[in-house]
Amino acid sequence: MQLDMLVVGAGFAGIYQLYKAREAGMTVRVLEAGEGVGGTWFWNRYPGARCDVESLDYSYSFCRELEEEWEWTERYASQSEILSYINHVVDRFDLRRDIQLNTRVASAHFDEDRALWSVRSEDGEHLEAKFLVMATGQLSVPQKPDLHGLDDFKGQWYHSARWPMEGVDFTGQRVVLIGTGSSGVQMTPIIAAQASQLTVLQRTANFSVPAHNMPFTPESLKAAKARYPERRAMGREAITGVFLNANTKTAAEMTEDERIAELEYRWKGAGGGFRMLRAFADLMSNLQTNHLVAEFARNKIHAVVKDPRKAEILSPKPDLPYGHKRLCGDTHYYETFNRDNVDLVDVKAHPITEITPTGLRTTQGHHELDVIVFATGFDAMTGALLAMDIRGTGGQSLREKWAAGPRTYLGVSIAGFPNLFVIAGPGSPAALSNVVHSIETHVDWISNFIGHSRSKGTRRIEAEQAHEDQWVDHVNEVANQTLYPVGNSWYLGANMPGKPRVFMPYAAGVPAYRRIIEGVAEKNYEGFAQV
Ligand code: N01
């Protein structure tokens, strides 16, 4: 079958790309590995899963009626509510008939003579399309440590990103939870409330902020919606693509009392979550300012957690800047460690040595267990793309091209891979932003470019090597002016054994990025060969 466009992935990105391609009158199909739409929100069903960007922002903005009719029930939406929303969008715009589920793409090869992408699924189905759009997500390939003995474990084990559809009942169970990123932090209080014993294994302490989630009342939702256009407009001009009431002053421009008041506001109810990251204009560029915020957060942990041993383990070390890893937003995370049935082990000091048939051993001792939960993250940003055998001109494989780390032009296009686009790819600001906003920005831009190409009758559009090289240099240069490229974050690929250590997101922010890509479009898509 030959199509105008094939899209891989039916999460937020693939669904909007389908909508736009259909609007442009193209023949299009979306291939999705899961048995339902929703991408990351289909797979990550672990207890407590919810978004850390406010629901009113973490939603499509392309249709005013959609914004008006959908009624979010909470400030931060739960996984199930987001999944219902995505399904609603798919049905509302009659998109389901072009989405093919249970189809994992194995390979995509560019046929140079015919300027077509030849795509094969793992089941052997073959499709061809002029344009191939990768909407494969940044956090879609789970990473699970290779622990000796897991196969012989007599209990159950689960990964946060492959949670059973029917859920898991932890009542009366002895549970170990490995990992304290966003997933582990969200799960901890819920599992603790059910299990007879929960032991959290932490390798690196991360910073977490109370999310202050709360239900909308009919009045508060109505009031928020009345200001929706203004809210979206402010989000567009915010560095993260979402309005977080950023402080425009550096820490040095404020008095000690003003600094404390600013931080308290961001820690408490009116603030919460990512607002902490916008406490000072120089938070991610000035180590001294960063230390101030980190110290404030450590003091909060010690004030909440009664056992000083646990409080100390939970406090991130001073050599790791605040926000260098994605900040967590929580509901009673630190408080949970005051429960009698919850313990904490520092597995950096006391590494895991093996899984036994009845539990897990660290260098400190053996834990008898019924359940092991892995909240150990993802092969982020490149994992899903490199899982496929993608080959461009001259048969060059993407795996070879990206052996030393991902290289893109503007985070959407790859030299040597014509007519292929990546939504929210490495080299774009998506990972540091409200990703739904970044997705819409990318899809609109890609759709305009494809429309331009079709109106001109060009067969191939392709990033030029020199422009890609310049973009990669620019992304690195910007990153090196920040405090991001330290530690072992997934932004750097450093959470994956053997993955090249490269800071992948573009850190200059969403508005700056948008101006760049709009400028490229205005100059007849500068940096792209169009033949
Ligand atoms: O994964 P992570 P995540 N032994 O990579 C530990 C988004 N998200 O699934 O830090 C022991 O952050 C690892 O330790 P260390 C969000 O963007 C959003 O939690 O590498 N521990 C770390 O503690 C987020 O950033 C939401 O030393 C091991 C943890 O596992 C991203 O997804 C919710 C280990 C992994 O943390 C990823 O979050 C959930 C080992 N061998 C996720 N290997 C919301 O919207 C790894 N770890 C709220």
Boltz pocket constraint, residues with backbone or C-beta under 6 A from the ligand:
constraints:
  - pocket:
      binder: B
      contacts: [[A, 50], [A, 51], [A, 52], [A, 53], [A, 139], [A, 145], [A, 160], [A, 178], [A, 179], [A, 180], [A, 181], [A, 182], [A, 183], [A, 184], [A, 186], [A, 201], [A, 202], [A, 203], [A, 204], [A, 326], [A, 327], [A, 329], [A, 347], [A, 375], [A, 376], [A, 377], [A, 378], [A, 431], [A, 488], [A, 490], [A, 494], [A, 495]]
      max_distance: 6.0
